[in-house]
């Protein structure tokens, strides 16, 4: 089962922890808000993505199961 990263833009306050913990998949825009492309998280990065979601102070960084084939 694959997972994807989502960001709740309303809850996010641009702390940037997600980009520090997961620079392979998260970049920050000029205001410090995360940019993710919605692609599947590679298996070797799933544990880091879980930690980034757990450590997000606003719980705006989400790791979800991918929907579809």
N, C-alpha and C positions, 0 to 999 in steps of 0.2 A: 504494500500500500504506500503510495507516494504522498508527500506533504507539500504544501505551498505556504508561503509567507504572505500575510496580509497586514496592513496597517490601518488602524482607525484614525483618520485624519482629524476628527473632532476631538478625540481624547488625547492625541499626541501633543506633548509640550516641548518637543525637540531637545530632549536631554542628550540624545546621541549614543546611549549605551548600546543599542542594537548594532550600530555601525562599528563600534569598538570591538564588540564580541564576535561579529560576523561580517567582517569587511569583504569577504568573498561574494556576498549576496546583497549587501546593503550599502548604498551610497547616500550622502546627505546633499540636499540642495543648498543654495546660498543662505538660507535662513536656518539651516540645521535640521530640517525635517527629512525623515528617511524616504528613500526612493527604492522600491523593489519592483521587479519585472513580472512577478506572478508565476514564474516557471517553477517546475518541481525542484524541491530541495534535494541535492545529491545525498545519497545514503551516508556518506562520511561526514556530512555537516548537520545531520538531523539533531544530534545531541547538542551541538552549539546553538542551533536555532531554538531548541527547547529552553536552553539556559537564557538566551536573549529574551524570549517571551516571558519567562519567569521573573527575570530581573528588571523588566520594564516598569518604572515607577507608576505609570498611568495605565498599565495593562492595555496599551494601544498596539503593541506588537503581538501579532497572533500567528500561531502555527496551526494550520488546519489540514485535514485530509483533503486530498485533491478529489474533485468531483469529475466523473466522466471516465472515458477509456484510458 
